[in-house]
């Protein structure tokens, strides 16, 4: 009988150890490198009826590095192109503030990141805003790298996107945590009554955006929590991503979607929170 109990304890211990090893391997080697596609259909009150089914591919939080986050980004390129989106939106954090080392070395990753992103195709273009890591390193350098790769960067700007004789406005604010976001200036030239989609890196900015005539906000920043245990809230969420950290929300009249991101930060692991490519299909809300 004592031998049986000892054998059982050893078996349980080995099984528990194997489980820990399996989780560690999944979180470091498998899940971070395999993006998933999340499809959402959104009905917007002011969306032009003639743009029914217009699609936007949403990606963000690349945190490019040549060892880890490069792999989900490379995997995402073909996946996004196979979706054939009408427009692509990148919601910031192309580089990472280094834990050690210089900002100059970190911001040099903007060029290889942009060269990969330029392989993504969409008839209405690739559009971006910067994130807090981009601003904390060198926003001018990151902006120049993206624009050199044919990616248009919205810096407190709004521009009309026209198709089939109708249009909506695509707007983007500077990173909110940097203190340089200016929504009044961004929306100054927007024609009244026309639909507005806003790119803003931090999702919790939606509480402020909801006071304005904006239909949809697209954000990232949270990484969806990056490591999530079942039935528990994320262990860590950054400032301005604690309230609306993942998925679709209604914030008053405003719709908000927060993307889980492609890359990782601090530790190159994900668990129960895979990298995300979001495909948004837009239509006019019934009765509008």
C-alpha positions as CSV (number, residue, x, y, z in Angstrom):
1,X,0.0,0.0,0.0
2,X,2.8,2.6,0.8
3,X,4.3,1.7,-2.6
4,X,1.0,2.4,-4.3
5,X,0.7,5.8,-2.6
6,X,4.3,6.7,-3.6
7,X,3.7,5.6,-7.2
8,X,0.5,7.7,-7.3
9,X,2.3,10.8,-5.9
10,X,5.1,10.4,-8.5
11,X,2.6,10.0,-11.3
12,X,0.7,13.2,-10.2
13,X,3.9,15.1,-9.9
14,X,5.1,14.0,-13.3
15,X,1.7,14.8,-14.8
16,X,1.7,18.3,-13.2
17,X,5.3,18.9,-14.4
18,X,4.4,17.8,-17.9
19,X,1.4,20.2,-17.9
20,X,3.6,23.1,-16.9
21,X,6.1,22.3,-19.6
22,X,3.3,22.0,-22.2
23,X,1.8,25.4,-21.2
24,X,5.3,27.0,-21.2
25,X,6.0,25.6,-24.7
26,X,2.6,26.7,-26.0
27,X,2.9,30.3,-24.6
28,X,6.4,30.8,-25.8
29,X,6.7,28.8,-29.0
30,X,3.2,28.2,-30.5
31,X,0.5,30.7,-29.6
32,X,2.6,33.9,-30.1
33,X,3.5,32.8,-33.7
34,X,0.0,31.9,-35.0
35,X,-2.4,34.8,-35.5
36,X,-6.1,34.1,-35.6
37,X,-8.6,36.0,-37.8
38,X,-11.5,37.6,-35.9
39,X,-14.4,38.6,-38.2
40,X,-16.9,41.2,-37.0
41,X,-19.9,42.8,-38.8
42,X,-20.6,46.3,-37.6
43,X,-23.7,48.4,-38.3
44,X,-23.1,52.1,-38.2
45,X,-25.9,54.7,-38.1
46,X,-24.3,57.1,-40.6
47,X,-22.6,54.5,-42.8
48,X,-23.3,55.1,-46.6
49,X,-25.6,52.4,-47.9
50,X,-23.6,52.2,-51.1
51,X,-20.6,51.1,-49.1
52,X,-22.4,48.1,-47.7
53,X,-19.8,45.4,-46.9
54,X,-16.8,47.6,-47.0
55,X,-14.0,45.8,-45.1
56,X,-11.2,47.0,-42.9
57,X,-8.3,44.8,-41.7
58,X,-7.2,46.0,-38.3
59,X,-3.7,45.2,-36.9
60,X,-1.5,46.7,-34.3
61,X,1.1,46.3,-31.5
62,X,3.7,44.8,-33.8
63,X,6.7,45.5,-31.4
64,X,9.0,44.4,-34.1
65,X,12.1,42.5,-33.2
66,X,14.1,40.1,-35.4
67,X,13.8,37.1,-33.0
68,X,10.2,37.0,-31.7
69,X,7.5,39.4,-33.0
70,X,8.7,39.2,-36.6
71,X,7.2,35.7,-36.9
72,X,3.5,36.5,-36.3
73,X,3.9,39.6,-38.5
74,X,5.3,37.5,-41.4
75,X,2.5,35.0,-40.9
76,X,-0.1,37.8,-40.9
77,X,0.9,39.2,-44.3
78,X,-0.5,36.3,-46.4
79,X,-3.5,35.9,-44.1
80,X,-4.5,39.5,-44.5
81,X,-4.0,39.6,-48.3
82,X,-6.1,36.4,-48.6
83,X,-9.0,38.4,-47.0
84,X,-8.7,41.1,-49.7
85,X,-9.7,44.0,-47.4
86,X,-10.8,47.3,-48.9
87,X,-8.6,49.2,-46.4
88,X,-5.9,48.3,-43.8
89,X,-5.6,50.1,-40.4
90,X,-2.5,49.9,-38.2
91,X,-3.0,51.2,-34.7
92,X,0.5,51.8,-33.5
93,X,3.5,50.4,-31.5
94,X,5.6,49.4,-34.5
95,X,8.7,49.4,-32.2
96,X,9.4,48.9,-28.5
97,X,10.9,51.0,-25.8
98,X,13.9,48.9,-24.8
99,X,14.2,47.6,-21.2
100,X,18.0,48.0,-21.7
101,X,19.9,49.6,-24.5
102,X,19.4,52.8,-26.5
103,X,16.2,54.2,-28.1
104,X,18.3,54.6,-31.3
105,X,18.8,50.8,-31.6
106,X,15.1,50.2,-30.9
107,X,13.8,52.7,-33.4
108,X,15.9,51.2,-36.1
109,X,13.4,48.3,-36.1
110,X,10.9,50.7,-37.7
111,X,12.3,50.1,-41.2
112,X,12.2,46.3,-41.3
113,X,8.7,46.4,-39.8
114,X,7.5,48.9,-42.4
115,X,9.1,46.8,-45.2
116,X,7.0,43.8,-44.2
117,X,3.8,45.8,-43.7
118,X,4.1,47.3,-47.2
119,X,3.5,43.8,-48.5
120,X,-0.1,44.0,-47.3
121,X,-2.4,45.2,-50.1
122,X,-5.7,47.1,-50.1
123,X,-7.3,49.3,-52.8
124,X,-8.0,52.1,-50.4
125,X,-4.6,52.1,-48.8
126,X,-2.6,51.3,-45.6
127,X,-3.2,53.8,-42.8
128,X,-1.5,54.1,-39.4
129,X,-1.3,56.0,-36.2
130,X,1.6,55.9,-33.8
131,X,1.5,54.3,-30.3
132,X,3.1,55.1,-27.0
133,X,6.2,53.1,-27.7
134,X,6.7,54.9,-31.0
135,X,6.4,58.3,-29.3
136,X,8.7,57.3,-26.5
137,X,11.5,56.4,-28.9
138,X,11.4,58.6,-31.9
139,X,8.1,59.4,-33.5
140,X,9.6,61.3,-36.5
141,X,11.8,58.3,-37.3
142,X,8.9,55.8,-37.1
143,X,6.7,58.1,-39.2
144,X,9.3,58.6,-41.9
145,X,9.9,54.8,-42.1
146,X,6.2,54.1,-42.5
147,X,5.7,56.8,-45.1
148,X,8.7,55.6,-47.1
149,X,7.0,52.2,-47.3
150,X,3.8,53.7,-48.6
151,X,1.9,53.7,-45.4
152,X,0.0,56.9,-44.7
153,X,0.3,58.1,-41.1
154,X,-2.5,60.2,-39.7
155,X,-1.2,62.7,-37.1
156,X,-4.3,64.6,-35.8
157,X,-5.7,64.4,-39.3
158,X,-8.9,63.3,-41.1
159,X,-9.1,62.5,-44.7
160,X,-12.1,61.4,-46.9
161,X,-12.1,57.9,-48.3
162,X,-14.2,57.9,-51.5
163,X,-15.8,55.0,-53.3
164,X,-18.6,54.6,-55.8
165,X,-19.6,58.3,-55.5
166,X,-19.9,58.3,-51.7
167,X,-17.4,58.8,-48.9
168,X,-16.6,58.5,-45.2
169,X,-13.8,60.1,-43.1
170,X,-10.8,58.2,-41.8
171,X,-9.3,60.1,-38.9
172,X,-6.3,59.4,-36.6
173,X,-5.0,61.1,-33.5
174,X,-1.5,61.2,-32.1
175,X,-0.7,58.9,-29.2
176,X,-2.9,59.9,-26.3
177,X,-0.4,59.0,-23.5
178,X,2.1,61.3,-25.2
179,X,-0.2,64.3,-24.5
180,X,-0.3,65.3,-28.2
181,X,-3.7,63.9,-29.3
182,X,-5.9,66.7,-30.5
183,X,-9.4,65.5,-31.5
184,X,-10.7,69.0,-32.1
185,X,-8.0,69.7,-34.7
186,X,-8.4,66.2,-36.1
187,X,-12.1,66.6,-36.9
188,X,-12.1,70.3,-37.8
189,X,-12.5,69.7,-41.6
190,X,-14.9,66.8,-41.4
191,X,-18.2,67.4,-43.1
192,X,-21.2,67.3,-40.8
193,X,-23.4,64.2,-41.1
194,X,-20.8,62.0,-42.7
195,X,-19.5,58.8,-41.1
196,X,-16.2,59.0,-39.2
197,X,-13.8,56.2,-38.3
198,X,-11.1,57.1,-35.8
199,X,-7.8,55.4,-35.3
200,X,-6.5,55.9,-31.7
201,X,-3.9,53.7,-30.1
202,X,-5.4,53.7,-26.6
203,X,-8.9,52.2,-26.3
204,X,-10.0,54.0,-23.1
205,X,-9.8,57.3,-25.0
206,X,-13.2,56.2,-26.2
207,X,-14.8,57.8,-23.1
208,X,-13.6,61.2,-24.5
209,X,-14.3,60.4,-28.1
210,X,-17.9,59.5,-27.4
211,X,-18.6,63.2,-26.9
212,X,-17.8,63.9,-30.6
213,X,-19.4,63.0,-33.8
214,X,-17.4,59.8,-34.4
215,X,-19.1,56.5,-35.4
216,X,-16.3,53.9,-34.8
217,X,-13.0,53.9,-32.9
218,X,-10.3,51.4,-33.7
219,X,-7.6,50.7,-31.1
220,X,-5.0,48.4,-29.7
221,X,-2.4,49.0,-26.9
222,X,-3.8,46.3,-24.5
223,X,-2.4,43.2,-26.3
224,X,-5.7,41.7,-25.0
225,X,-3.8,41.2,-21.7
226,X,-1.2,39.0,-23.5
227,X,-1.4,36.3,-20.8
228,X,-4.9,35.4,-19.6
229,X,-6.0,32.7,-17.2
230,X,-9.5,31.3,-17.6
231,X,-12.3,33.0,-15.6
232,X,-9.9,35.7,-14.4
233,X,-9.2,39.3,-15.6
234,X,-5.9,39.9,-17.3
235,X,-2.9,40.0,-14.9
236,X,-1.6,43.3,-16.4
237,X,-3.1,46.0,-18.6
238,X,-1.4,49.3,-19.4
239,X,-2.8,52.8,-18.7
240,X,-5.7,53.7,-20.9
241,X,-6.4,50.1,-21.7
242,X,-7.9,48.9,-18.4
243,X,-11.6,49.4,-19.3
244,X,-12.0,48.4,-22.9
245,X,-9.2,45.9,-23.3
246,X,-10.4,43.5,-26.0
247,X,-13.2,43.2,-28.5
248,X,-16.3,45.2,-29.3
249,X,-17.9,47.8,-27.0
250,X,-20.6,50.4,-27.2
251,X,-19.5,53.5,-25.5
252,X,-22.6,55.7,-25.6
253,X,-23.3,56.3,-29.3
254,X,-19.7,55.3,-30.2
255,X,-18.7,51.8,-31.3
256,X,-15.2,50.7,-30.2
257,X,-13.1,47.7,-31.3
258,X,-9.9,46.9,-29.5
259,X,-7.5,44.5,-31.3
260,X,-5.3,42.1,-29.3
261,X,-2.2,42.9,-31.3
262,X,0.3,40.8,-33.2
263,X,3.5,41.2,-31.1
264,X,4.5,40.9,-27.5
265,X,6.2,43.2,-25.0
266,X,8.4,42.6,-22.0
267,X,8.2,38.8,-22.3
268,X,7.8,37.1,-25.7
269,X,4.9,35.0,-24.6
270,X,1.1,34.8,-25.1
271,X,-1.3,32.4,-23.4
272,X,-5.0,32.1,-24.0
273,X,-4.7,35.4,-26.0
274,X,-3.4,34.7,-29.5
275,X,-2.2,37.4,-31.9
276,X,-5.2,38.9,-33.8
277,X,-6.1,40.0,-37.3
278,X,-9.5,41.7,-37.2
279,X,-11.6,41.9,-40.3
280,X,-14.4,44.4,-39.9
281,X,-17.3,44.4,-42.4
282,X,-19.3,47.6,-42.3
283,X,-23.0,48.2,-43.1
284,X,-25.6,50.8,-42.5
285,X,-27.7,50.3,-39.3
286,X,-31.3,49.2,-40.0
287,X,-33.8,52.0,-40.2
288,X,-31.2,54.7,-40.9
